[in-house]
Amino acid sequence: MVVGDEEWKADAVARGMPAAAADFTLGRYRAARRGEFAATDPTLETLIGRRPTSARSVLEAIVSQP
């Protein structure tokens, strides 16, 4: 089920999430929808000397464990 932003926020606040936290969380969801997390900055790879592991890869490994 997909709900609109304001409905999600109202539900989160009704369940006890502070309004400021709901606004912050909703802002991250909105940014993700706009693709703001899609770019990869090469700085981390430079710093750690290897290609970083994606969140998707980590989650797939966790889900595939028995």
Buried (B, 14 or more C-beta within 10 A) or exposed (E): EEEEEEEBBBEBBEEEBEEEEBEEBBEEEEEEEEEEEEEEEEEEEEEEEEEEEEEEEEEEEEEEEE
